[in-house]
Amino acid sequence: MRKGFAVSFVDSYVNAWNRRDPNGVVEHLHENGRYIDAATQQQLTHTTLETELVEYFQGAVYHFEVLGAVLHNAQTIAFQYQASPIEHSDKSIIWRGAEFITLKGSMAQEISDYYQALTPDEIIKSTHAVRRYAKSGLHREALKALLTNLKQLMADEKLYLDPDLSLPKLAEHLGTSVNHLSQAINSGLEMTFFDYINQYRVSEAMDILRNGNQRFPAILDVALSVGFNSTSTFYTAFKKINGHSPAKFRRAQSQSQ
């Protein structure tokens, strides 16, 4: 597994939590995968996790932040995180935990979540650390400039066609840090890295399907030509953006011609 993929996966996953998006979180879990809440000893399936998250997000309002480096080996990703309440009060609880993710292809087969509440002394130390991190962020004008350069790069070089494109690789092309690029996409565009890249890939695919290009007779051919690694990922992204499956979109275009 490449480090770029591990970082991008965690970035997308954590941002789904911060958007309070149950479906966005569950999209990272394989349909036969499971989520293990070590603190409560619960094992949740793809379906039951989404149900639990809908209820959780209705009550809890936390900001999740990755602490330190994302670690990985052949099929496992590990990272530490901190969950802080958006609105602080005397009764606020800050949680800190670690997640261990076992992959099946590009999806999580198992996510094990270990977490606990911080003590008052730990909360004070944590607050200082978060403030130091915030100072390293982008100013508004720098963020706008980075997004302008990013948009131009996408138009000129079509990097999204690279199936191995990752957040670190894209940051290298732009001559910026992974942290700054992640902040620009997440805060400036209010989307994840994966969603940002996939919107370009889906747009490219729609052009192919509209034109009835005979070089791509199968949906898989279309998916691979625009940067997706599988039809399942392509279908999910296409339907999320277009509202229809690629096959249905292709049929509609054929009937209208």
N, C-alpha and C positions, 0 to 999 in steps of 0.2 A: 504494500500500500504506500502511495506517495504521501508525503507530509502535507502537500497542498490540498489533497482530497480530505484528509482528516480535519484540517483547520476549517475548510469550507463547510464540511458536514456539521461540525460543532457550531460554527457561526450561524448557519441556517436554522439549526435545531434550537439554539438558545434564543434567537430572535423570534421564533414562533411562540415561545413562552412569553417573551416580552410584549408581543402583539396580542396576547391572551387569545390565541387562535388554536382551539382544540384540534381542528382538522389539520392545521399546519404542523402541529407537533406529531400527530399520528402518522402523517405522510412519511415520516422518517423511519417508521417501524414497518417491517415486513408483514404482509397480511397474515402470516402464520407465526409472527414473532410474539414476544411477551415483554411486559414492563414489570420489573420487580421493585416494589417499594420496600426496601429493607427495614425501614423504621417501623412499619405497620405489618410487615410480613405478608403483604398482599402481592398476588401475581395477577396482572391484568392482561387481557388479550387486546388485540387491535381494536375491537369494538367496545369492550368495557373500559379501556383507557380513555377513549373519546368521551364516553358518557360521564366518567369521573371528572374529566377536565372541564366539561361544560359546567358542572356544578361548582368545581373549584374556582374557576375564573369569575363566577358570579359573585363570590364573596371575597376572595383574596386579591389584593392589588400589590404585586411585588415587581421589582426590577431585578432581573437575573444578570449576573456578570461573571464571566470566566476569569478565574484567578490563575496566573502563571501560564505555563506552556501546555499545549495539547500534546499528549503522549500517544504513541501508536506503535503497533508492530504489524505483522502480516494481516490479521483479521480483527484486531482489537483497538479501540480508541479509549483513552482515559483522560478525564479533565476534572479540575476542581472548580467549584462555583460558589457564589454568594448571592443570596436572595434578600433584598432589603425592601421594606415597605415604602411605597411612593409617598405616603403621607405619614410622617413620624409623629409619635406621641409617647407619653411616658410608658405606655403599655406595648410599644412597638417591639417586635421580635425579629431579629436578624438570623437567618439560617445560613449555615455553611455546609456544603456537602461535596461529594465526589460521585461521578457517574462512570461506569464501565460499560462500554458498548461493544458487543460482538456482532460483526457484520456477516451478512449473507449477500454477496454481490455488493451492490451500492446501498443496500438497506440494512437497518438494524434488526438482527435476529433476536437479540436480547439486550435490554437496557436495565442495568442494576443501579439503583439510586440509593446512596447512603448519605444521610444528612442528620444534623442536630442543631439545636438553638445555641447561639453564642451567649457566653456570660457577659455581664456588664463591662468588665475589663477588656474582654475581647472585642466588644462592640466599639469601644473608644479607639482601640488600635486599628480596627477595620475602617472606621470613618476617616482617619488620617490617610490611610492607604488609598481610599476612593478619591479623596480630594487631590492627592498627588497625581492620580491617573487622569482626572478631569482636566488638569492643567496641560496635559499633553495633547488635548484634542485640537481639532481644526477651528480656526476662526471662520465666521460666516463667509467672508469674501474668498478665503482660501478654499472653502468647501465648494463654492460656486465655480471657481476656476477649475478645480479638479473634476467636477461633473461635466463641465464644458469640454475639457480635454478627453474625458472618457467617452462622451458621445461622439466626438470627432474620430477617435480611434476606432470605435465600433463601426462607424460609417466607412472609413477609409480602408481598414484592414480586415474587417469581418472576423475578428478573433473568436467570436462565438461558434464558428464552424469547427473549431478545434475541440474534439470530444474530451481531451485531457485538460482543458482550460480550468484553472483554479484561481482562487483569490490571490495567492502569492505570485503566480505567473502573470496575472493581469496587473498587479501592483508593480511588478518589475518592468513591464512594458511602459507603464506611465511614469516610472521613476519616482514612485512614492512608497510609503510604508503600507504594510497590510492593514495596520490599525487605522490609518487615515482613510484608506480606500473603503474599508468596511464601514467606517463612520459616515462617509459621504453617501454610500448607497443606502445604508440603514436609516440614517437621520434625514439626509437630503431628499431621498426618493421614497422613503418609507416602504422599502421592500428588502428582501434578502438577496444575497449574491446570486443564488440559484434562480430566483424569480426574475431577476434583472436579465441574466443571460438567456433564460428560457423564452422571454418575450421576443427577443431577436430571432431565436431559432424557430419559434412558432410562426412568426411573421414570414420568414424565409420559406417555411414549409407551405404556408398558405399560398404564396406566389407560385410554387411548384404545382400544387393541387389545382389552382385556378387555371393554369395554362395547359394542364393535361400533358405534362412533359412525359413522353414515352420512355425516357431514360430511366424512369423510376416507376416501374409497373406495380410494385408492392409497397404497402405502407412502411414496411421495414426499410426499404430502399430510401424512402423519403426521410425517415427518421435518422438514419445513419448519415445521409448527405448533409444534414443541417446541424450535426453535432451531438445528437442523442446516442446513447449506447444501447438502448433497448426500446422496443415498441411500448412496453408498459409505462416507462417514464415519459415517453413521447405522448401517449394517449392522455395521461394524467395532466401534463402541462398544457396540451392543446385544448382539452376540454375546460380547464380552469380559465383559460384566456378567451377562447372562442365560444364556449357554451355547448359545442357539439364535438363529437368524435371526428378524427381525421377522415374516416371512411364515410361518415354521413356528410361531411363538408364536401368531399370529392364527388359524391353522388349528386348533391345539390348543384354543384358547378357544372356537371355534365348535363343535367336536365335543363339548365338555363341557357345552354349554348345551342 
